[in-house]
Amino acid sequence: TFPVFRESRDRSVREGAFRAMFGTYRQFGDAIATLYGGSVKFDTYFSNQRGYASACEAALDGGNVPVSVYDSLIEAVHESLPSMRKYLELRRRALKLDKIDVFDLYVPIVEDVDYPIAFEDAKELVKKATLPLGEEYQKLLDRAFAERWVDVYENDGKQSGAFSCGVFGVHPYVLMNYAGTLNDAFTLAHELGHSMHSYYSDTTQDYVNHDYSIFVAEVASTVNEVLLTKYLLKVETDPKRRAYILNHFLEGFRTTVFRQTLFAEFERRAHEMHQSGRPLTAQSLNAVYHELNEKYYEGAVVDAFTDVEWARIPHFYRAFYVYQYSTGFCSAVTIADRILNVPGAAEEYRRFLSTGGSDYPINELKIAGVDLTQPEPVANAMRVFAETVDELEKLM
């Protein structure tokens, strides 16, 4: 219920949910700090034994990703923090608040937007949005719908959420629980992005190389979401609906780029603390997380009770993993921009979808025109974020 309560229009409900959630984690802060500290020690010990300069370098080496990619991501996001501050101020004004707290970051800022979409309409919407990807891609979508690759509606015993599962030698399957909202249409586009990535890779590569890496796993799904956003903004004229779409896009940036980069910086700091001999206690980790929250959400009130949020992030026990959400989102924004504006980019993108795990992910992305060893892809995505904030401000 926490995700539901933090989106409540009632501010006391939002604050109460945060205090209940993080207050409970705070009770177990020392125990969780000991567990996480052990994980950090484990990472550091094995990276040292294997001759790496740091645990970060060791974690990135499997994908042949230079540490400079990690560093440049954090640097680029830092440079874009003024745009985040502008977005937070816009959010404060839209919610008619004297001050904005961290528990105000999830509530939708566009009220009473009725955007019902039946599944049949969502299918057509996804097709129109992905039209720039070419006729072959359209035929695959037709096949997915005709052959019922998608398990659409909720049912007894069916799990919640949504996912795509690639099956080598058959075809991908999508599970979702469609409820007739615009958000569900975005979910359909997202999961079909995964499915097309799996299909292209499965039918092009042999079994050994068919599965793509985590580093690129969210690229195809996010490309579809960005294309859907761009299409909706092209055809939608109602100001409230346009504001809703823009806010949806900005929240993707906030939660997937800014928030995950904050997590990535927290991981780096925690490992550096251990390497330098500083103990990882609940107090020291809370202090680091508080400092980062104040940096990333400058202009918002960062209450001390949220300092323990690090304790509820399971990804931290798989060190230096979360930065890939940020690089994947930024790569997708750049690829979608190229598809819409650069001749031949759609064909390059389909070639990228076909690579599976046959090369290192950094090299695979270069096929689609994204070189993450250079600062341009992340900088371009941050530019799009700033422009979207400006556009939403004009509408609001």
Secondary structure as UniProt FT lines:
FT   HELIX           2..5
FT   TURN            6..7
FT   HELIX           11..27
FT   HELIX           29..49
FT   TURN            50..51
FT   HELIX           55..61
FT   TURN            62..64
FT   HELIX           67..79
FT   HELIX           81..94
FT   TURN            95..96
FT   HELIX           102..104
FT   HELIX           119..129
FT   HELIX           131..133
FT   HELIX           135..146
FT   TURN            147..148
FT   STRAND          150..151
FT   TURN            156..157
FT   STRAND          163..165
FT   TURN            168..169
FT   STRAND          173..175
FT   HELIX           182..204
FT   HELIX           207..209
FT   HELIX           214..217
FT   HELIX           219..235
FT   HELIX           239..253
FT   HELIX           254..258
FT   HELIX           259..275
FT   TURN            276..277
FT   HELIX           282..296
FT   TURN            297..299
FT   HELIX           304..312
FT   HELIX           314..317
FT   TURN            319..320
FT   HELIX           323..341
FT   TURN            343..344
FT   HELIX           345..353
FT   TURN            356..357
FT   HELIX           361..367
FT   TURN            368..369
FT   TURN            372..373
FT   HELIX           376..395
//
